[in-house]
Amino acid sequence: MTSSYKSIAESNNFIVLDKYTKQTQVSENYQSEGDLERELIQDLSNQGYEYLPALTTPEAMLVNVRKQLQALNKVEFTDAEWARFCEQYLNTPSDNILDKTRKVHSDYIFDFVFDDGHIENIYLFDKKTIARNKVQVIKQFEQTGSHANRYDVTILVNGLPLVQIELKKRGVAIREAFNQIHRYSKESFNEENSLYKFLQLFVISNGTDTRYFANTTKRDKNSFDFTMNWAKSDNTLIKDLKDFTATFFQKETLLEVIFKYSVFDVSNTLLVMRPYQIAATERILWKIKSAFNAKNWSNTESGGYIWHTTGSGKTLTSFKAARLATELEFIDKVFFVVDRKDLDYQTMKEYQRFSPDSVNGSDSTAGLKKNLDKDDNKIVVTTIQKLNNLIKSESNLPIYQKQVVFIFDECHRSQFGEAQKNLKKKFKKYYQFGFTGTPIFPENALGAETTGSVFGQQLHTYVITDAIRDEKVLKFKVDYNDVRPQFKRIETEQDDKKLSAAENKQAFLHPMRIREISQYILSHFNQKTHRAYSGAKGFNAMFAVSSVDAAKAYYETFKTLQAEAEKGSTSKPLRIATIFSFAANEEQDAIGDILDESFEVSAMNSSAKEFLSAAIMDYNAMFKSNYGVDSHGFQNYYRDLAQRVKNQEIDLLIVVGMFLTGFDAPTLNTLFVDKNLRYHGLMQAFSRTNRIYDATKTFGNIVTFRDLEQATIDAITLFGDKNTKNVVLEKSYKEYMEGFNDIVTGQVRRGFIDIVKELKERFPNPEHIEKEQDKKEFAKLFGEYLKAENILQNYDEFAGLKALQNLDTRDEQAVEEFKSKYYLDDADIEAMQTIDMPSERAIQDYRSTYNDTRDWLRRDKEGQDKDKSTVDWGDVVFEVDLLKSQEINLDYILELIFDHNKKNKSKEGLIEEVRRMIRGSLGNRAKESLVVDFIHQTNLDEFNDKASIIDAFFKFAQAEQKREADAIIVSEKLNEEAAKRYMASSLKREYASENGTALNEALPKLSPLNPQYRTQKQTVFQKIAAFVEKFKGVGGQI
């Protein structure tokens, strides 16, 4: 049996395989979770894993760890020594998941003093000879403690649990397995003394789809979007559990993924590499080694390039390749070369995040020279300019004769020129590699040189269609926005010369055009960035313009328009910033390159400098900072601005060239464009918006004020394939409303109109849904509605349709204003009136029932005997992210109470309205009784404005919180001081947890062996958990 697995792992020793023959499925019958589990364990045993059926408790696990570490280190611990080793190092009680991960990555060797006084290095793992590590598999391990969970299958390495596998039967949504792991990691994986804190990887599978992901505590990295399939080197996915086991769970492959292809960075995020990142890294290292062995260096045969689409994580791949190259004994230096100073700074920052001690950067050519004299194996990060200046000024450096690796980021443009010639002349033994998301082919080259002619063969590709299929980047929705009829002729012009000639005050920079576009952006900003709901955090946006003059015109127009709108408005103005500097008129190597802007502000003309200075002054006033336009001050401004855009402290950033390449901010979802983009520059700029973030971000929004449709198709076809357009570009408004056949997946997607029709027909009164089958069908249908609406809210036509529902069509002036705002005529309005839209109130009722169904499923159904039910909920996924994105915050509800009371004095009507709204809100459901009690017990006529009602509610909530906290303490006879401490810390983190000792300290003195102890602990926990849900965010101090 073993032999059929052997051949798989042997080609070039790559763990991402070039060839793999799919396992034939013998059994086509129904497979339960148990069947999947038995088959998986059998397959792992056949691959050399030892199966330990008796290992099911923490005590047995510790005994096995001892046995494995003794064998690995060839030592024997006495019982006393072992206890000391566990206490001091292996299982220190104060260790958390981060401490344990550090022990896997960097602190895996411990100097242990044996009782007789001699010291030995005790290794947890042998990372040099991977085959020496022992792999074992166990199943249905029972974790004791307050959350007694049973885990499916765990893989042990030298006895320590490093991989957890969660299985669901075929047909169940794989997200269910993900949600279960999510629950465990919140609960029992982190119990005190649990060795499960060592977990590095999770694998989830429903048999048909299998994914892996890192065990990380980082909020933004633990969403389902960060799970990944294993793949072959041609990016064909390996999804079936049987095939995944035969490849990913090969002993060497699994251990290399954990020890070699993972990074635990300085912000304590565990990153595990994706198959295409590993494939590229392996192929670069193989190329260096084989060229060295053949003594064939310093030419294109000893190098090559990696084509990985923008946004697919090239920085991590290049870092790993550079880091592993420094570990090759024959390599003296590794250079990582970027072609711009701003990228130099970003790369240094990223590399230092991966590993602070492995990088040397420099501010000057002299600093670069100093780094080359150091005899360490650090990666040297430098710009092409610094490297070129060094080569020109130093004719004879020792490094020229040594074995060096060059890795170029975004390997195009300046590398093709003078620097490349100088480098080839001076360095005698080099291996040169390029990374690019947009290679230069003969079709988009302006000279003779292409990426291949400079670097050599293509070693690995992962193009935009691969990344979209794997959900590693998002599609683009491109709108050509035709809102200025008198400028349409020039906006749709395709001739570059005529376009350049029109960059003036009579055409593109006409004040009327600038004002109309600025007004459009301000009016549609909340809709495009998903902030249409009060309190929604949404996203931020960038605006790419054609010149410094355009940036100035727009910046000043926004300022004027916002100042005019602010009079009498309660909404906050957008925080707008701009950045640009001098771009030398260099020759381009590829059509559509975005010109580099240097950090040399001194080269700008005086009016540009004056404007930049004024914009930085505005920024300083906004953030109480002190930046300027001198070279040093400007660099610091650049860095601070980059950080604030990532943190969403800037709403709209106006740019000319800077930030359109190499800048990563997942919270950015919209790019407004008034600039002619082509090929490389177009893909780079568009790709600022398509980083994955959460379920509400379904694509990158591109709103262009020039007709870039053909340019977009040309670019995505060049950097993808003929079918790319169907994969990369989002469908039209009409298709989402009426439905379409998805060419790529073959699925029929029905439209919003049909979904609404079925909702209204089948569930006219959602609160009357009683049968379990109906509840399930409603949950699926309303989930479909939420997904369709989330996509459609990016379309201007849909925004108009929603606004039409509240328009009084008898008011002629209102109708005219509506037509002009949404660029509609009478015929458009007539057509829109035929579309049946659900009312705002009906949607609140649907949301409320959807939330009730979710709560019922988690609370009551889980508690009942599941076997009694014949309804399988396995394929229902609740769209929690989408509900949260439309969350109404408490201030909004309180303002509504104020408005309602002004118009209508009936408290009963008000309470009914408020209950409906709160039940439709995921985060405020627990506060329903609190808000209703406030309405009952308060004279609402006393309030003169909205601020005072909000104030009064918070005072009321604080008094209620104190009263309820005291009542729980008295009724449960709790230790007052400890209970208040536990409640306060739970309110601060916004949920109650049974981990740690805080809850135990609050309980009355009972022996944990007393049967009543567990019952009371559960009762108290549930009461405090409900208390925290009710008062978090409103109750203040206890």
N, C-alpha and C positions, 0 to 999 in steps of 0.2 A: 504493500500500500504506500509505503514511504516514497518509493522511487518516483511516482508520478509527480511528486512535489519538487523533487531535487532539481530537475533540469531548469525549472523556472528561475531559480536564483543565481544561475551561474554566468550569465552573459556580462562580461566586463565588470562583474561585481557591482553593477548598478542596482540600487534597491527599487528605483522606478524603472520598470522593465520596458524594453522595446517590444518584446513579443510575449504574449501570454494567451494560452488557449483556454477558453471558457469551460468550466466544469459542466459536464452534462447532468441535467437534473433527472434522476431516475424516477422519483416519486412526484406525481402531479397531484396527489390527494391533499386534503386539508391538513395544514400543519399548525398545531397549537403552540403556545409558548414553550411548553414542556418538550415537544418534539424538536423545536429549533434548538433548545438548550442542549438536549442529548446529542444531537448531530454536531453541534459546535464543539462540545467537549471531546467527542470521538475524533473529529478532524484535528483538533489541537494535539491530542494524544499521539495521533499518527505523525504529527510534525515534531515530535520530540518533547512536548510539554509533559510534565509529570502531573497526573490528576490525583488530588487528595480529597476523596469523598468525606473523610472523617473530620476535616478541618472546617469547623463551622462556628467556633467561638473565639473571642479575643485572646483567651488564655492559650488555646491551641496554636493560634497564629504566632504568639510571642515565642513559644517553644520551638516552632519551625524556623523562625528568624534566627534564633540562636544557633540551631543546627547548621543552617546555610552559611551564616557569617563565619562560624568556626571552620567550615570546610573551605570557604573562599580564602580566608586569611591563614589557614593552617595553624590555628591556635585552639586551646581548650580553655573556656572560662569556668572557674568554680562558680557555685550558685551566688556567692557573695560578690564576686567580680562582675558577674552578669547583671546582678541587681544594680550595682554601681554604674556600669556602662549604660544601662537604660536610664537611670536617674540623671546622670551627668550629660548624656549626649543623645542616645537614640530616642528616648521618649520623655524628654524633660517636660514636666507638667506644664510649664509656662509656654511651651511651643505652640504656635498657631500654624495654620496652613502655609503661611509665607516662610516661616522658619524651616518647616519640613521641605518645602520646595528648594530652599537655599541648600539644604543638605543633599539634595539630589544633584544640583547643578554645580555648586562650587565647594561646599564644605563636606564632601563625601569621604574625607580621610580624617580620622580622629587619633590623636596621640594618647593612647591609653596606658596608664601606669598599673601594671599587675601587682598583686599583693606582695610578690617577692621583690618589688621595686624596679623591675626592668620595664622599659617603655617600648611599645610597638605601635606602628601605624596600623590602625584597623580601617580597612576599606569597606564601604557599603557596597561599592560596585567596582568592577575592573573595567575601566573605560578604554584601556589600551588593547587588551585582548578580549574582545566582546564575547567570544565563545565561552569564556570561563564563567560567565554569569548564569545562574540556574533559573530557568523559567518553569513556573508551576501554575496550575489552574484549580480554582475552587468554585463551588456554587452554593447559593442560598445561605450565605454567611449571615449569622444573626448578630446584630449590634445590640448590646444591652444598653440600659440607660433610659432616660425619660422618653426618647423616641425609639421604640424597638422596631426597627425596619429590617426586612430581609432583602438582601441584594441578590441580583441574578447571578452573574458570573464575574469573578475577579481574577486578573492575572497577577501573579506574584513574581517579583524579580529578587532573587536572593531572600525570599520570604516576605519582602515588603510589597504591599498592594500598590502597584503603580498604574494599573489600567482597570477601569470598571466598565463592564459591558451590560447594557440594559436592553433586554429583548421584548418585543411585542409580537403577537401573532400576525401572520401575513394579513394584509387588508386594514390593519389599524393604522391611523395616521402616525407617521414617525415622530411627529411633534409631541405626541403623548409620552413617548419614551424620554424625549428631551425634558418635558415638564416634570416627569418623575425624578430625574436626576437633579433638576433644579430644586425640587422639594428636599431631596436627601441632603444636598449640599448646604441648604439653609438649616437643616435639622441635624441628623445624626452623624454625617461624615465628620463634623467638627466637635463631636462630644469630647470631653476631657479624656486624655490618654488613648484616643482612638488612633490606631496606626493608619487609618484611612485618610488622615491628613497628608499622607505621602502621595496620594493619587496625583498623577500627572496628566493622564489622558482619559477621556470618556469615549466609549464607542456605543452608538445607538443603532438598533436595526429592527426592521419589521420583516426581515427575511429578504424582501425585494429591494429595499433601499438601506444602505449601511453608511454611516458617517462617523467621523472622529472629530474631536475638538479638545482644546486645552482646558484643564481645570483652573480657571482664573477667577479671582474675586472681583475683577474690574466690572463694574456695572455695564459699561458700554460694549464690553466684549463678550458678555454671556448671553446674548440673544441668539435665537435659532439661526439667524443669518450667518453666524460665524462658524457653523458646522461645515464639514467638507467631506466629499467622497474621495476615495483613493483612485488612482488613474494610472494608465500606461503612459509612456513618454510622448505618445502622439495625442495625449489629452483625452483618450477614450476612457470614459468613467468605468470603474469597477464597483458595481453597486450591490450585486447579490451577496448575501452573507457567505455563501460557500466560496465564491471567488475572492472576496475580501480576506477570508481566513487563509486561503492558499497563497496570498501575496503579502498583504499588510502584516499578518500575524506570523509570517516567516520569522523565526527567532532573530536573525541578524537584522532584518528590516525593522522590526518593532523596536529593538534596542537602539538602532541608529537614529530612528525618529525621535526617541526619548532623549538620548544622550548627545547626539551630534546635530540634529536638525531642529532643536528647540532653543529658544533664547529666553532667559528670565531677566527682564530688563530692570533699569534702576527705578522705574516707577512701580516695581513689583507686579508687572504684568507678565504672565507666562504666555509666550507666543510659540505656537508649533507651526512648522512650515507646511505649505500646501504642496501636493505632489509635483506641480510644474516648477515650483521654486527649488525643490530638492533636485529634480531632474537637471535643471540648468546648472546648479552648483556642482553636481557630480560630473557633468560633462566638461565643465571648465577645468576641474581638477584632473580629470582623466587626460585632457588635452595637454596640460602642463607636464604631467608625468611622462606621457608617451613621447612628447617632443624632446624632453630632457634625456630620456633613455636613448633616443635616436640621435642625440646631439644635433637636432635640427631646430635651432631657435632663430629669433630675429627675422622672421618672415611671416607671410599670411598663413602658412601651413601650421605655424606654432600658435595660432590664435583663432579668433572667431568672434561671432556676435550672438547675442541673445535678444530675440524679439519678443518682449513681453509687453502687452498692452498697458497704456497709461492707467494707473490706479490699481494694478494687480500686485503691488507690494515689491517693486524692484529694489527698493533701498535695503530691505531685509535680505533679499537674495544676494545682492552685490556684497553686503556686509559679510554674510556667511562665506561666500566664495573667497573674499579677501582674507577673512579671519583664518579659514582652513588652509589657504595658500601660505600664510605666514608660518603655519606649523610644518610645512614641508621642509625637510632637513637641508635640501640643496638651495632653497630660495633665500636670498639675502634681504630683499626689500620688496614690499608690496605698495604700489601707489594707487590711490583712488583719486581719479582726476575728474573734476567738474568744470563746466565751462563758464560759470558766472560766480561772482562773489557772493550773491545772495544764496545760491545753491550750496556754496562752500560752507556757509554758516549753517544752513538747514541740515546738510549732511553730517557735519560735525556734531550737531545737536542730536540727530537721530542715532548716529553711531555711538555717541557717548551714552545714549539712552540704552542701547543694546549692551554695551560693555565699556564702562568709563576708562578702564585702564588699557584699552587695546588700540587707542588712536592718538596720533600726533597731528595737530593742525598748526598753521602758522599765519601770522598777519602780514608777512613780507617775504620777499625773496631771501633775505638774510636769515630769517627765521626758518625757512624751508631748508637752507643749506645746513643750519645747525642740526635740524632733525635728521638729516642724512648722515651726519657724523656719529649720531648715537648708535650704539651697537645693541639695539633692542629689536624685538620682532613686532614692533607696532606698525599698524597701517598708517601710511603718510597720506593725509587728505590735503589736496592742493587744487588750486585753479590752474587751468591750462596756461593762463597768462604768466603766473609765477614760475611755473615749470619752464616755460619758453625763455623767460628772462634769465633764469638760472643757467640754462644750457648755453645761451648766447654770451653770458658774462664769464662763465667758468669753462675754460677749454679743457681742463684736465682734472676731473674729480675721480676718486677711487671707485665711486658707485658705477661709473661708466663701464667698468670691467666686470661688474658683479652680475649675479643671476637676479633679474628683477621681473616682477609682474606688473603690468599696467592694466587697471580696470577703468574704462571710461564710462561715465554716466551720460545718458542721452548723447550717444556718440555720433554727432553730426556737426555740421557747421565748422566752428573754428578748429576742431581737431583735423579737418581735412587740409588745412592750409600749411602755413609756414612751420608751425610747431611740430607737425607730423614729420616734415622733412628733417628738421633739426634733431628730433628725437632718434630717428632712424640712423642718422649719421653718427651720433655720439654713443648711444648705448649698444654694447656689443652682444649682450646675451639677454634679450628681453622676450617676454610672452605677452601679447597684447589682446585684450578682450573689450568688446563694447556692449553696453546695454542700451536698448532703445525701445520706445513704444511706437515710433513712427519712422521706420527705416527709409533711407533714400534709395529709390529704385531708378532705373533709367527714365521711367515715366515722370518722376517729379524732381529729377536732378537738373541743376542749371549748368553744371560743368560735366566733365567726363567721370568724376569720381562718384562711386556709390558706396553704401555701407559695406557691401561685400568686397569691393575692390580694395578698400583700406584695411579691413579687419580680417578678412578670410571667410570661411564658410559659416553658414547659419547653424549654430550648435543646438538651439532649442527655440521653439516658437510657442507662444500662447497669445492668440489674437483676441480682438474684442468680442468676436462671436463666442469663443470659448468661455470668456469671462462672464458674459451675460448668461450663457446657458448654465454655468456653474453658480450663478447668482453672486459673483464676487464683485461685479460692478453693475450699475443700473443702465437701462435704456435711456435714450434722449427723446424728449418731446420738443420738437422744433416748431415754433410759430413764426411765420413771417407776418409781422404786424403792420397791416396796411391802413393806418389811421390818418394819414395826411395826404389826401388825394392830389393836392397840387405838387407834391414832391415825388409822386409815384414813378415818374419817368426816370429820374436820376437814381432812385433807390433800386430799380430793377435792372439798371445798366450792368452789363457783364464785362465790358472792355476796361481793363485795368488803367489804361492811360487816361480815358475819359473820367474814370472814377477819381483818380488822383487829382485831376484838374478841378473836380467839383468840391474838393475839401476847402470851401471858402464861405464867406458870409452871405453869398447870394444863393448858395445851394445847401449843402449839408449843414452849414453853420448858421443858416438863416434863423434869426431870433424866434420867429414864429414856430419853426419846426422844432427847435430846441425846447420851447415852452410846451408844445403839445406832447412831445415825447416825455418830458419830465412830469407833466400832469398825469399822463397815462401810467407811468411807473408808480407815482404816489397813490393813485386811485386803486391800482390792482396789486399793490405790494402785499397786502395781507392775504389776499386770495392766493397769490402765487407761492407765498412762503408759509402757507397753512396757519395763518394767524387769524383766520376769520372769526374764530370763537374767542370770547372774552377769556383772557388768562392763558390762552394756548401759547406755548413757547415757540412752536414752529421752527422755522429755519432762517438763514440770512442769505444775502444775494450780493453779486458782483456786477459791475457795469463796465464793459470793455468799450472804450471809445478810441477814435482814430488818431487823436493828437493831443498835445498839451493844451492847445487852444480850445479843443472840444471839451476836455476835462474841466477847464476853467469855466466855460460857458454853462455846462451842466451843473457844476458845483454851485455856482452863484444863483442859477435859476431855482434849483432845489431850495436854497436858503430863502429866497424871496417867497416862493410859493408856500413853504412851510410857515413862514412868519405870517403871511396873509391868512392861512387856514387856522393858525393857532388862536386867533381872536375868537373868543366864544366857543372854543372846542375843548372837550375834556380829554381827548386822546393825545397821547404823547407824540411829539414829532419823531421822525426816524433819526437815528444817529448815523450821520453820513461822514465818511472820511475819503481822502484821496491820496494817491502816492504815484510819483513818476520821477524820472530824472533824465539825464542826457543820454540819448542813444546815438552813438557814432554812426555815420552812414557807411557801414561795412558792406562788403559784397555778400550776397546770400549764396549759399550752396544748394539750397532747395527751395522750390516754389512755396511761398506762403510762410516762410520762417518769420517768427516774431522777433523783431530786432532787440538785441540786448540793451538794457539800460544799465549804465555803470553806477557805482555809488559816488561818482565824481560830480557833485552838484555844481561845482565851480564852473563847469563847462557850459552850463545853461545860460540862456540870455536873461537879461535883467527882469523882463516882465514875467517870464516863467518862474524865476527864482522868487520874485516878489509874491506871486500868487501862492507858490508852495509854502512860503513862509507864513502867509496869512492863514492857509488851511491848517498848518501845524499849530498855529496859535489857537485856532478854534478847538483843535484836538486837545491841546494842553488845558484849555478851559474846561473841556468836557470831563477829562480824567485827572485833573490836578497834577499834570506832569510838566516837564520842562525841557522839551526837545527843540532843536533848531535846525537850520539848513547847512551848518558847517558839516564837514565830512563825517566827523565822529558822531555828532548829534543826529545826523540823518540816518546813520547805520542803526543807532539805538531806537530811533523812531520806527524804522523798518521792522526791527525785532519786536518792539512792543505792539505795533499794529498787527503783525502776524498772529501774535498770541491772542489779542483781543478779538480778532475775526474768528479764530478757532473757538474762543469761549463765548461767542455770540454777543459780545458787548458792542460790536459794530453791526448795524443792520444792513447798510449798503456801502460797498467799497468801489470807488470809481478808479479805474486803472487804464493805462495806455499799453504797457507791455509787461511790467513787473507783476508778479503773482499769477500771470496767465500760464506759466509753465512751472512744474515741480512743486506747486504749493498745495498742501493737503488740508482741507477742512471739511470733515464729514457733515457738519451742520449747514453747509452751503448747498442749497438745492436749486438756485435760480441764477442764470447768467443773462443779463440784458446785453444786447450787442448793437453798437452803432459803429461798425468797423468792418472792412472787407477782410474776411478770413479765408484762407485756402489751406488745403492739405494738412501739412504738419501743424501749422499754427491753429487751424480750425479744430483738429482733434485734441490738441493740447488744451486749448481754451475751453472747449465743451466739457472736457474731462474733469474740469474743476468741480463739476456739479454731480458727478455720478458715483460718488463713493457710497457704499452701503452704510446705513445708519440704523433704521428701525422699520417696522412695518408700514409706517405712515409715509415713508419716503419711497415712492414706487418708481420714480425716474428723475433724471436731471431735466429741469425746465430751461429751455433756451428760448428767449424772446428776442427776435432780431428785428431791427428797424431798417434792414436792408434785405433784399431778396437773396438769401444764401442757400436756397433749396438745392440748386444744381451743384453748388460748391460742396454742400454737405454730402450729397450722393456720391460725387467724385471722390471725396476724401474717404468715406467709409468703405467704398468699393476697393480703393487702392490698399487700404490697411486691413481689409477683411477678405471677403470673396463675393461672388455674384449674388449670393443669397443674403448678404449682410444687411441690406436695407430692411428686409422683413424682420431681422433679428434685432437690429440696433435702434430703429426708429419706432416710436410709440404710434399706436393706431389713431385714426381721426376721431373727432367728437361724434360724428354720425355713426361710426362703427361701434363706439362704446354705448351709444344710446340705443341703436337698433340691433346690435349683435353682429358677429363675424365668425368666419372659419379661420382658425390660427394655422397658417401655412406650415409653421415650424413644428408644432406639436400635433397637428391634425385634429385638435379639439374644436368643438363648436362652442363658442362663447356667447351666451345670450345677453341681450342688451338690457340697459337700465329700465327701459319702458316695460319690458316683459316681466322683470323682477318685481317692479312696483305693482303691476297688474295682478300678479299672483299673490303678493302680500295682501292687497286689498280684498281680493276675492276669497282667499282661504282663511285669512285671520283678520276679519273686520274689527273684532273686539279682542285684542290680545289677552286681556286679563281673564277671559273665559276659557283659556286653553287648559284642559285638565288631563287628558290622556297622555301617557308618557311618549307614545309614538308621535303625537301631535307636537309635544314639546320639542322633541328631537328635530322634527321637520321644520318647525318654526326657527329653531336655533340655526340650522343650516341655511335657511332662506334669508334670514335677517343678516347673517354673516356675509352672505353673497351681496346683499344690499349695501352693507358698510364698505365692502371692498370696492364695489362699483362707484359708490359716491366719493370715496377717498381719491380715486383716480380722476373722476370728472371734475372735482373742485379745482383742478388746475386749468380747466378750459374756460375762456372768457364767456363762451356761449352759455355754459351751465350757470355761471355767476349771474348772467342776465336772466336766465330762466327762473332762478330762485328769487331774484329781485322782483320779477314780474308778479309773483304770488302776492306780494304786499302792495302792489300798485293799484291805486284807485283810477280805473280807466275812464271814469267820468270827468276827472280833473284834467282838462286839456293841457294846462301848463306842466303838470307833473308828467304827463305822457311825453310831451316834447323834450323835457329834460332827460327823461329815461332813454328816449331814442338817441339823443345826442351823446349821452354817456356811454351807451353800448353800441353805437354806430349801427342802428337798426332803422328799417323803414316800416310802414304800416303792414306790408305783406309779411315781413319777418314776425311782427307781433302776432298777426293773425295765426300764422303757422305754430308759433310757440303756445298759443292759447289752447291748441288741440291736445297738447301733451298733459297727461293726467299726473300731477305731482302730489305726493302726500303732504298734508299740512304739518307745520312745525309741531303742533300739539300731538298729532298722530305718531310722529316719529319719537316724541318723548315717551309716549305710551309703549311703543315697540321697544325702545331702549330699556325701559323699566322692566318689561317682561323678560327681555333677553338677560338682563342682570339677575332677575329673580331666578330664571332657569339655571344660570351658571351657579348661583349660590345654592340652589336646591340640589344640584348635581353633586357639588362638592361636600355639602353638609349632610343632607338627609339620605341621599341615595348611597353615599359611601358608607353611612352608618347602618343601612339596612342590609339584609342578606342579599348580596348581589345576584345570587343564583335564582332568586324568585323572578327576576325581570328577564323578559325575552328580548328586550330592546338593546341592541348593541350600539353604544355611543362612541365606539372606537374611531369612527371617521369624522367626528365633529370637532372642529378646532374653534375655540372662542376667540374672536378678534379683539383681544384686550388692548393692544397698542392703538387700534383704531378708535376704540371707545375713549381711551385716555386723551387722544389728540383733540377730541371734541368736548373735552371736559369743561364744564362751566364752574368757575371758582366761586367761593363763598361770598366774596364781595359783590359779585354780580347778582347773586340770589338776594342779598340784603338790599341792594339798590332797587331791585325789582319790587321788593316788599314796600319800599318807600314810594315808588311810582304808583303801584297798585292802590296803596292806601289813599293817595291823593285823589285818584279817580273814583274809587269804589270803597265805601266804608265797611262793607260786609267782611267780617273776619273769616266766616265759613268759606266763602268763595276764594279768599286769599289763601287759606290753608290748603284747599284742594289743589290750587295752582302750584303752590310751593311743594307739596308732597309729590306731585307729578314730576316736577323738575328735579327734585333731589333723588327720587328713585331712578331717574334716567341717568344719573351721574355716578360713575364708578367710585370716585374717591370720597363723595359726601354722603353716601347712603346711610352710614352709621350715625350721621348727625341729624337725621330726620326729626327724632323726638326732641332734640335740643332746640332746633329752629322753631318747631311747632310750639313748644313750651314758651319760648321767648315771645312769640306772637300773642299767645293767650295771656301772658303775665305782664305785658307792656302796653302802655297807652301810646300807640303809634302816632297820634296827633301831636304829641309833644315835640316831635323832631322837625327842625326847620330845613335840614339839608341831609344829603346822603352820608356825609362824613360822620354826623352825630349818631345816626342809626347803627353804623358799623362799630363805632366806639362803644355804644350801649350794649351791643350784642357781645363784644369781647369781654366786657365787665361781667355780664350775665353768665357767660360761659365759664369764666374763672371762678365765680362763686359756686356754680353747679359742680365744677370739677372738684373743688375742695370738699363740698358736701358729699359727693359720691365716693371720693377716696376715703373719707372718714367712715362712711357707711360700710364699705368693703372691709376695712381694717377691724371695725367693731364686730360685724356679723361673722367674720371668719377667724376672729381672735388672733390677728397677726401681730408680729413684732412691729410696732409703729414706725420706728426709725428706719429699720431695714426695708419695710414695705414701701415707705415713701421714697427711699433711695432707688428701689427697683422700678417703681412707677415713673419716677422722674427720668431715669436713664432710658426706659422703654419709650416714653413720650419723645425724648430727644432723637432716638433713632427711628421713631415712627412705627415700631412694631415690638410686641413682647416676645421674648425668646426664653426657652427653657434651658439653653446652654449655660454652662458656668454655675456658680454657686449663689448668685444674687437672689434667685427665687427661693432656694432652700433656706437661706438666712431669714427670709421674711415669714416662713411658716411657723406655726406653734410647735413647741418642743414635743416631737413624737419620734419614736425609733423608726428608721427607714424600713425595718423588718415588720412593723405593725401594718396589717393589711389596710387599715384606714389611711395610712400615710399617702399611698399612691392616689387613692380616690380623692383625698382632700387636695393634694397637690394639683391634680387635674382640674378640680372645681375652681380653685383659686386662680390657676393659670387662665382658664377660660373667662372668668370674670374680669381679670385685669386686661386680657387681650381685647375684650369688648370695650372696656373703659378707654383703652389707648386709641382704638379705632374712632371712638366718639369724640375724644378731646384733642387728638393730635392736631397741631397747627393752630389751635384756638384757645387752649386753656392756660397758657403761661406757667408760672412756677407752681409747685405743689406746696 
